[in-house]
């Protein structure tokens, strides 16, 4: 039994090393949802990151890669003000990305019984 645990532990360490420094490893989608609300992201991007042509682009499902999202949020010079790490800590931003990544895509309208002929 301890051999299995050791193997699993080594596999976890190896996965961490392979993942690299830019990858979010310990992000929490539940905390991310709370942070999405706390930092006001929902005000422009909608409660589930669905976006709006008027207030802000769609963020979910399938958000851009964390590194690209972080770079934009930290250095935005567009309508959205930059959120520096002093305002939005990296851990909170990683959690927000995990939340956006956890949002499932909308179902295919063809699979919704009420929409069928």
C-alpha positions as CSV (number, residue, x, y, z in Angstrom):
1,X,0.0,0.0,0.0
2,X,2.8,2.5,0.8
3,X,4.4,1.8,-2.5
4,X,1.2,2.9,-4.3
5,X,1.1,6.1,-2.2
6,X,4.8,6.8,-2.9
7,X,4.2,6.3,-6.6
8,X,1.2,8.7,-6.5
9,X,3.3,11.2,-4.6
10,X,6.1,11.0,-7.1
11,X,3.7,11.3,-10.0
12,X,2.3,14.5,-8.5
13,X,5.8,15.9,-8.1
14,X,6.6,15.0,-11.7
15,X,3.4,16.6,-12.9
16,X,4.2,19.7,-11.1
17,X,7.7,19.9,-12.6
18,X,6.3,19.2,-16.1
19,X,3.6,21.8,-15.8
20,X,6.1,24.6,-15.6
21,X,6.0,27.9,-13.8
22,X,3.2,29.6,-15.8
23,X,0.6,27.0,-15.1
24,X,-2.0,27.4,-12.4
25,X,-1.8,24.3,-10.2
26,X,-3.8,25.0,-7.0
27,X,-6.5,27.3,-8.2
28,X,-10.0,27.0,-6.7
29,X,-13.0,27.5,-8.9
30,X,-15.3,28.1,-5.9
31,X,-13.0,30.9,-4.6
32,X,-12.8,32.1,-8.1
33,X,-16.5,32.6,-8.4
34,X,-16.5,34.6,-5.2
35,X,-13.6,36.6,-6.4
36,X,-15.3,37.2,-9.8
37,X,-18.1,38.8,-7.8
38,X,-15.8,40.6,-5.2
39,X,-13.7,42.3,-7.8
40,X,-16.7,43.3,-9.9
41,X,-15.8,41.3,-13.0
42,X,-19.4,40.3,-13.3
43,X,-20.5,43.9,-13.8
44,X,-19.0,44.0,-17.3
45,X,-18.6,40.3,-18.2
46,X,-21.8,38.9,-16.8
47,X,-22.4,36.5,-13.9
48,X,-20.9,33.6,-15.8
49,X,-18.4,35.4,-18.0
50,X,-20.9,35.4,-21.0
51,X,-19.9,39.0,-21.9
52,X,-21.8,41.7,-23.7
53,X,-21.1,43.6,-26.9
54,X,-21.5,46.8,-24.9
55,X,-19.8,46.3,-21.5
56,X,-17.2,43.6,-21.9
57,X,-16.1,40.6,-24.0
58,X,-17.1,37.0,-23.3
59,X,-14.7,35.2,-21.0
60,X,-16.3,31.8,-20.6
61,X,-16.6,29.0,-21.5
62,X,-13.1,28.3,-22.6
63,X,-11.2,31.3,-21.3
64,X,-7.9,32.4,-22.9
65,X,-4.8,30.8,-21.3
66,X,-4.0,32.1,-17.8
67,X,-0.7,33.7,-18.8
68,X,-2.5,35.7,-21.6
69,X,-5.4,36.7,-19.3
70,X,-3.0,37.8,-16.6
71,X,-0.9,39.8,-18.9
72,X,-4.0,41.6,-20.3
73,X,-5.5,42.3,-16.8
74,X,-2.2,43.6,-15.4
75,X,-1.4,45.8,-18.4
76,X,-4.7,46.8,-20.0
77,X,-4.7,50.2,-21.7
78,X,-8.2,49.8,-23.1
79,X,-11.7,50.4,-21.6
80,X,-10.9,48.0,-18.7
81,X,-8.4,49.6,-16.2
82,X,-5.4,47.5,-15.3
83,X,-5.7,45.5,-12.2
84,X,-2.2,45.4,-10.7
85,X,-1.2,42.6,-8.2
86,X,-1.7,45.0,-5.3
87,X,-5.4,45.3,-6.2
88,X,-6.0,41.8,-7.5
89,X,-3.5,39.2,-6.0
90,X,-2.2,36.5,-8.3
91,X,-3.8,33.8,-6.2
92,X,-7.2,35.4,-6.6
93,X,-6.7,35.9,-10.3
94,X,-5.7,32.2,-10.7
95,X,-8.9,31.3,-8.8
96,X,-11.0,33.5,-11.2
97,X,-9.4,31.7,-14.1
98,X,-10.3,28.4,-12.6
99,X,-13.9,29.5,-12.2
100,X,-14.1,30.6,-15.8
101,X,-12.5,27.3,-16.9
102,X,-15.1,25.4,-14.9
103,X,-18.1,26.9,-16.6
104,X,-19.5,24.4,-19.1
105,X,-20.5,25.3,-22.6
106,X,-24.1,25.9,-23.4
107,X,-26.0,22.9,-24.6
108,X,-26.6,22.4,-28.3
109,X,-30.1,23.8,-29.0
110,X,-30.9,20.6,-30.9
111,X,-30.6,18.6,-27.7
112,X,-33.2,20.8,-25.8
113,X,-36.6,19.1,-26.0
114,X,-38.5,22.4,-25.6
115,X,-36.8,23.8,-28.7
116,X,-37.6,20.8,-30.9
117,X,-40.4,20.9,-33.4
